[in-house]
Amino acid sequence: MTRKILLADDDQDIHLYIQSVLQSQWLSIKSVYTGKEALDEFQAMSYDLIITDLSMPEMNGLNFMKALFQSKFTIPPVVVLSSVSDTNLIMKCLNVGVSDYILKPADPTRIRKTVYGILHLDESGKPIEHRPLSSYMGEITMQKLTGKLLIEDGRNKGELHYEEGKLRHVTFAGLTGVDALEAAKSAKFLQTKFVQGEPIPPQ
């Protein structure tokens, strides 16, 4: 079944770039150029993934996501694609329910790994059963689960703590926050287990 992606960015070149990076018969990408357009499209059509920039006219990405997460509609995983590298802002986005955050200029491999992971596709864009970390993150945010995702690669262990689908705390290989998240995504042979209902650790 074709996975439908809603891409919101005011830069036409970004749309062309993402279209070229995510070439797969299993993907269909709808382009919009403002946060308002994105919200209207989301309310009119069902999507499997939303990719949004933060800086857009009419309604910026943060306001779009705020309206999105307050919506009564079923919300798919959301990935932020932005040039803003502020780690506090990145964690703020993840805390409100965003599945992942990709920095511009984005490496094609990074984009494919995140998007294909969330949509359960392999490196060539075909459906697979093996699930990378991004896939679990997308599912937890979509289902608004509370608990912790235990992760281990044989050498390092970590935890992703969620409250109603919002990422609250990350640890992996002695790291925390964004650094821990990136290290976990780069780990090979990552094993996962979700424990529902565990308390969220203090910040």
C-alpha positions in Angstrom: 0.0 0.0 0.0 1.3 3.5 -0.9 2.4 5.7 2.0 1.2 9.3 1.7 3.5 12.1 2.9 2.5 15.7 3.4 5.5 18.0 2.9 5.2 21.6 4.1 8.1 24.0 3.2 8.1 27.4 1.6 11.2 26.6 -0.5 10.5 25.0 -3.9 14.0 23.6 -4.0 13.4 21.6 -0.8 10.3 20.0 -2.4 12.3 19.1 -5.5 15.1 17.7 -3.3 12.9 15.6 -1.1 11.1 14.3 -4.1 14.4 13.2 -5.6 15.7 11.7 -2.4 12.5 9.7 -1.6 11.9 8.1 -5.0 9.8 5.0 -4.3 6.8 3.5 -5.9 5.5 3.0 -2.3 5.5 6.8 -1.6 3.2 9.6 -2.7 4.3 13.2 -1.7 1.9 16.1 -1.5 3.6 19.6 -1.5 2.3 22.6 0.3 4.1 25.9 1.0 2.6 27.4 4.1 1.5 26.2 7.5 -2.0 27.2 6.8 -2.0 25.2 3.6 -0.6 22.2 5.5 -3.3 22.4 8.2 -6.1 22.7 5.5 -4.6 19.7 3.6 -4.3 17.6 6.8 -7.9 18.3 7.7 -9.1 17.3 4.2 -6.9 14.2 3.6 -5.4 11.3 5.5 -1.6 11.1 5.6 0.9 8.5 6.9 3.6 11.1 7.6 3.9 14.9 7.8 7.3 16.6 7.1 7.3 20.3 8.0 9.7 23.3 8.1 9.5 25.7 11.0 9.9 29.0 9.1 6.9 29.5 6.7 4.6 32.4 5.8 1.0 32.7 7.0 1.4 30.1 9.7 4.9 28.9 10.8 5.8 25.3 11.6 5.4 25.7 15.4 1.9 27.1 15.1 1.0 24.5 12.5 2.1 21.7 14.9 0.3 23.3 17.8 -2.9 23.4 15.8 -2.2 19.8 14.5 -1.8 18.3 18.0 -4.9 20.1 19.2 -6.9 18.6 16.4 -9.6 16.0 16.8 -8.3 14.1 13.7 -6.0 11.1 13.9 -2.4 12.6 13.8 0.3 10.8 11.8 4.0 10.9 12.8 5.5 14.4 12.3 9.1 15.1 11.3 10.5 18.6 11.4 13.0 19.5 8.6 14.7 22.8 9.6 17.9 24.7 9.5 17.4 25.8 13.1 20.1 23.8 15.1 19.1 25.0 18.6 19.1 21.9 20.8 16.6 23.4 23.1 14.2 24.0 20.2 14.8 20.5 18.9 13.9 19.0 22.3 10.9 21.3 22.5 9.6 20.0 19.2 10.1 16.4 20.4 8.5 17.2 23.7 5.2 18.3 22.0 4.9 15.1 20.0 7.2 15.4 17.0 8.6 12.0 16.0 12.0 13.3 14.7 13.9 16.4 13.8 16.2 16.6 10.7 18.6 19.5 10.2 19.1 21.3 6.9 21.1 20.9 4.8 19.9 17.3 5.2 22.0 14.3 4.0 20.0 12.0 1.7 20.8 9.0 3.8 19.6 10.7 6.9 16.3 11.6 5.3 15.7 8.2 3.9 16.7 6.4 7.1 14.2 8.6 9.1 11.3 8.6 6.7 11.7 4.9 5.6 12.1 3.9 9.2 8.8 5.6 10.3 7.0 4.2 7.3 8.4 0.6 7.7 10.4 0.7 4.4 13.8 -0.7 3.6 16.8 1.3 2.2 15.3 0.9 -1.3 11.9 2.1 -0.2 10.2 -1.3 -0.1 8.0 -2.4 2.8 9.9 -4.5 5.5 9.3 -6.2 8.7 12.5 -5.1 10.5 11.9 -1.8 12.3 14.5 0.9 13.0 14.2 3.2 16.0 12.4 5.9 14.0 9.6 3.5 13.3 9.0 2.9 17.0 9.2 6.6 17.8 6.6 7.3 15.2 4.2 4.6 16.5 4.6 5.8 20.1 3.8 9.4 19.2 0.9 8.4 17.0 -0.7 6.2 19.7 0.1 8.7 22.4 1.6 6.0 24.7 3.0 6.6 28.1 6.0 4.6 29.2 9.6 4.0 28.3 11.2 2.4 25.2 14.2 0.4 26.3 17.0 0.2 23.7 20.2 -1.8 23.6 22.8 -2.6 20.9 24.9 -5.2 22.8 27.3 -2.6 24.2 25.2 0.3 25.2 21.8 0.7 26.8 19.4 3.6 26.9 15.8 4.7 27.4 13.3 6.9 25.7 10.7 8.1 28.1 7.3 9.2 26.7 4.2 10.8 28.3 1.1 10.5 26.1 3.3 10.2 23.0 5.5 13.1 23.8 9.2 12.4 24.2 10.3 13.7 27.7 13.8 12.2 28.3 16.4 10.3 26.3 19.5 8.5 27.5 21.9 6.2 25.5 25.6 5.3 25.8 26.1 7.8 28.6 24.6 10.6 26.6 21.3 12.5 27.0 19.0 14.6 24.9 19.6 15.0 21.2 23.1 13.5 21.3 21.7 10.3 22.9 19.0 10.2 20.2 21.4 10.5 17.3 23.8 7.9 18.8 20.9 5.5 19.2 19.8 6.0 15.6 23.3 5.2 14.4 23.6 2.0 16.5 23.5 -1.3 14.6 21.5 -4.3 15.8 19.4 -2.2 18.1 17.0 -4.1 20.3 13.9 -2.5 21.6 11.2 -3.1 24.2 8.4 -0.8 25.3 7.3 -0.8 28.9 4.0 0.9 29.3 3.0 3.1 32.2 6.4 3.7 33.8 6.9 7.0 35.5 8.7 9.8 33.7 12.1 10.7 35.3 12.7 14.2 36.7 14.3 16.6 34.3 
